[in-house]
C-alpha cells in the first residue's frame, strides 16, 4: 500500500511538473484548485481559483461539466484561450473522483508535427519562388537594357534622315507652293506630316531610351518661356492650319525668366500643343493660359475634343498606355509622349495633371517653379 | 564587416528564433555593401554549422534547428538583388537536392555562389525526383550539375541520381557536396569519373576562380 502510494506520488509529481499534458483538479462546479506547469504555460496563468468555464471558448453554450465528468473515457475536442490570446484546440477528458473532477487535456502531436513539416515545406517553396523571381527579374532587367541600347542606336541613326525630310518638305511648302497644283501640294503636305510624326516617334524612342538608361539630365539655364512657346506654336502651325484650329494664348505678358532646360520645355509645349490640336474638333480653338500660384507658374492647355473617361486619366502619363479615345485621322501615337512630358516636368520639380469631361474637352495643366 | 561580437549576436538571435533581429543584422551588412561571399561563409554557413553541431549534441531540438534554417533561407532573399546583378556569361549550373533530401539551404547557397561568379545558377530545391532533374538537365544543357546531400542516410539516393545522370548524359560533369560528408563517406564518389567533391563554400569559390 505504501509502495503504491509512492508510485502515485511520483506520477502526480511528473504530471505536475514535466508532463506535456494539461492537468487540473477542480470542484464539481468547475472551480480549479490545482493546475500543472503545462496548463500554466499554455494559458499563461496560474489557474488556481479560476473556473474551468472561464478557460474554455464555449461557442455553443452547451458546455456541461457534470455531464462530461460522467463520461470519463470520452475525449472532447474543446478550444481554450492561450497565453498569446489565440485559441488552441485540446482533447479533454473529465473524470469524477470523490468530490473532485480531474481534467486531462492533450494536444494532437501528430497534427502539430504534420503542420510543422507543412509550414517548413511551404517556407522552402516560398523562398525558392522568391529566388526564381529575383533571378528572372535580373534577367529581364538585362534584356530591357539591351532593348534600350538597340532602340537608342536605331532611333539615333533614323533621326538625321527624317529631320532632313521634315525640313526640306517644310521648305518646299513655304517656298514653292505657288508652282504646285493642289494634288501635288497635298502629296507634299502628306510627306511633311508623315515625316513630322516619324520625327516625334524617333525623338520619343531616344528620350525613353535615355530615361530608362538613367541618362536623362537637365541643362538648367535662365530661359524665356515666350520664345519657347513661339517656337512650339510655329512647329505646330501647319497641323493647326490643316484643321483650321485657332491657338489662342492668354496671360503670357508677365512671364518671368525661369530656370529651365529650354529644349526639354519646348518639347513639352510642342507635344501638348500637338496633342490638343490633334484631338480638338476642326474649326475650333485651343486655349493656352498662363497664371501664377505662389511660387509656381501654371500653364493650362484646353481643347474641345472628345475628353477622357475619368477611369482612364491615371493611365495617361504611363509609357505605352492607350486610352479608348483614338487620334482622329491617320495620326499615330507611341503612347510615350505624355510619359516623357511628365518625366521632363517632374525633373524640373513641377507637376502635370488633367481635367476632362467626356464630350466637353480636356484641359492639361502643368506647373513649373518660378525659382 | 562581421566581427566576433556581431556574429555572436546574430547566432544567439538565430537560436532564439528572433527573425526580425536577424533581418536587421543582415540588412545592415547588405546596406554596408559587405562582400556577399563573406556574408555567405562567415555568417550563414558558419552559424548553420554551429546550429547543426548543437543539434547533433542534443543541445537544441530538431524544431529549433529547422527554425534556424528557415530563418537563414529567408535572409538569403535580402542578398538577392546583388547576387543576381551583372552579366551571367560564365556558364550554367543546375543545383538540386536528391530525392528524400529536405535540407536545401546549402545547395541554394552553392547556386548563389555560382551566380556571384557570373554563372546562371538554377536551383531545383529539396527532394527533387530524379526524372524531374533529368528533364531539366535536358532542357537547359548545363555545364555542370551540382548535387547536395545533407543526411548521409540518403547516400543511396545520391548514387541513384548520379547513375541516372551518367546514363542519360554520359559527358555531364557533376559536383557533389554537403554536410553528409562531414565525417567521411566520400569514397562512394570515387567510382564515378565525372564527379568532383566540393567540401566548403570557400573551396567552391576557389575552384570556380581557378576553372
Interface residues (C-beta under 8 A of the other chain):
Chain A: X116 X120 X121 X123 X124 X125 X127 X128 X130 X131 X132 X134 X135 X137 X138 X139 X142
Chain B: X63 X66 X70 X73 X74 X76 X77 X80 X81 X83 X84 X85 X87 X88 X102 X104 X108 X115 X121 X123 X125 X126
